[in-house]
Amino acid sequence: YGPLPDTQMDLIKAQAEYAQLLEGSDMILMLSTMLHSIGVGNMTPAGVKMVCVDINPAVVTKLSDRGSVESVGVVTDVGLFLSLLVQQLDKLTSPYRTLL
């Protein structure tokens, strides 16, 4: 079966690509991909806010426990979280759509 077609198998190149994507980030939303989230969390500089969402409390604790107020952990189903996030963003942005 193997990896997905677009999977970067060169780990050094993958790490460089992650670093490029993280550059300039103010907030990172980590959704139920523990190993990728741990890798990104380890590469993230201080001052970047992180939100970790996973149904497994142990994963959330591991990823959000950076010893600072920069991380927030949410133990819930990711599908439910995203649905509620979209609803709240829609409520926040709907007044601005009427101005367009």
C-alpha positions as CSV (number, residue, x, y, z in Angstrom):
1,Y,0.0,0.0,0.0
2,G,2.8,2.4,0.8
3,P,2.6,6.2,1.5
4,L,0.3,8.6,-0.3
5,P,1.6,9.8,-3.7
6,D,2.6,13.3,-2.5
7,T,4.4,12.1,0.7
8,Q,7.8,13.6,1.1
9,M,10.1,10.6,2.0
10,D,13.3,12.6,2.4
11,L,13.2,13.6,6.1
12,I,15.7,16.4,5.8
13,K,13.8,18.0,2.9
14,A,10.5,17.5,4.8
15,Q,11.8,19.3,7.8
16,A,13.0,22.2,5.7
17,E,9.6,22.4,4.1
18,Y,7.9,22.4,7.5
19,A,10.2,25.2,8.6
20,Q,9.4,27.2,5.5
21,L,5.6,26.8,6.1
22,L,6.0,27.7,9.8
23,E,7.9,30.9,9.1
24,G,6.0,34.0,10.1
25,S,3.1,32.0,11.7
26,D,1.3,33.6,14.6
27,M,-0.9,30.6,15.4
28,I,-0.9,26.9,14.6
29,L,-4.0,24.7,14.7
30,M,-3.0,21.1,15.2
31,L,-5.8,18.6,14.4
32,S,-5.6,15.0,15.3
33,T,-2.3,14.1,13.7
34,M,-0.2,13.4,16.7
35,L,3.2,12.7,15.1
36,H,3.0,15.6,12.7
37,S,1.8,17.9,15.5
38,I,4.7,16.8,17.8
39,G,7.2,17.5,15.0
40,V,5.7,20.9,14.3
41,G,5.5,21.7,18.0
42,N,9.2,20.9,18.5
43,M,10.1,23.2,15.5
44,T,7.8,26.1,16.6
45,P,9.6,29.1,18.1
46,A,8.5,30.7,21.4
47,G,5.7,33.2,21.0
48,V,3.7,31.3,18.4
49,K,0.2,30.4,19.7
50,M,-0.7,26.7,19.3
51,V,-4.1,25.1,19.6
52,C,-4.2,21.3,19.8
53,V,-7.4,19.4,19.1
54,D,-7.7,15.6,19.5
55,I,-10.1,13.2,21.0
56,N,-7.3,11.5,23.0
57,P,-6.6,13.5,26.2
58,A,-3.0,12.1,26.4
59,V,-2.2,13.6,23.0
60,V,-3.7,16.9,23.9
61,T,-1.7,17.0,27.1
62,K,1.6,16.1,25.4
63,L,1.2,18.7,22.7
64,S,-0.2,21.5,24.7
65,D,2.1,21.2,27.7
66,R,4.9,23.6,26.7
67,G,5.1,25.2,30.1
68,S,3.7,28.5,28.8
69,V,0.4,30.2,28.1
70,E,1.0,30.0,24.3
71,S,-0.7,26.6,24.0
72,V,-4.3,25.6,24.4
73,G,-5.5,22.0,24.4
74,V,-9.1,20.9,23.4
75,V,-10.2,17.3,24.0
76,T,-13.0,16.7,21.5
77,D,-13.9,15.1,18.2
78,V,-12.1,17.1,15.4
79,G,-15.1,17.0,13.1
80,L,-17.3,18.6,15.8
81,F,-14.6,21.1,16.6
82,L,-14.4,22.2,13.0
83,S,-18.1,22.4,12.6
84,L,-18.4,24.7,15.7
85,L,-15.4,26.7,14.6
86,V,-17.0,27.4,11.2
87,Q,-20.3,28.4,12.8
88,Q,-18.6,30.9,15.2
89,L,-16.4,32.3,12.4
90,D,-19.5,32.8,10.3
91,K,-21.3,34.7,13.1
92,L,-18.2,36.9,13.6
93,T,-17.8,37.7,9.9
94,S,-21.4,37.9,8.8
95,P,-21.8,41.7,9.6
96,Y,-18.8,42.4,7.3
97,R,-20.3,40.5,4.4
98,T,-23.3,42.9,4.2
99,L,-20.8,45.8,3.6
100,L,-19.5,44.2,0.4
